Amino acid sequence: MTADVDVTVDLAHTSTLALVDDLSRAGFDLRIHLGEDFLRDARLLPLVHRPTCMPIDVVIAASSLHVEFLARRRVIDLGGVRVPMISPEDLVVTKVLAGRPKDLEDVRGVLIEQRDLDLDRIRDLLGELEAALGEDRLLRRLERLIRKARTTVARRQ
């Protein structure tokens, strides 16, 4: 079970303040007080769902990468509710980029469970991110995780 839910929102023709008001009416509160000036330019809204106390992080789509991720989302059925989800490939990219131990363990799980991942797409996007960020460890990190996942799958067979 996840510790929180991460959601990316494209505001299109609305403001962050209007989004916060709409979410408040729907049962979500900010986890910390953020002034209106801050909210106008906020790119992350730390929320909590009042009825369940589930933390929700709402990311405001601001980059072309966010827009790409939204365009490639997949709609899945969760108990009769159709929910848009990040593609497994894009999830791997975000988790490799974050690089925290929990994120890397999540990547390993995705690599083990998702047999039809487009690894070339993941490599291409991570390579672009390395170039843009001046990094050189994202692809190495991915390849290390792929090797570990393949070892795990081989042991299971």
PyMOL commands that set and color helices and strands:
alter all, ss='L'
color gray80, all
select helices_A, chain A and resi 16-25+36-41+64-71+88-98+101-113+119-133+138-156
alter helices_A, ss='H'
color red, helices_A
select strands_A, chain A and resi 5-9+28-30+44-49+54-60+74-78+81-85
alter strands_A, ss='S'
color yellow, strands_A
deselect
rebuild
show_as cartoon
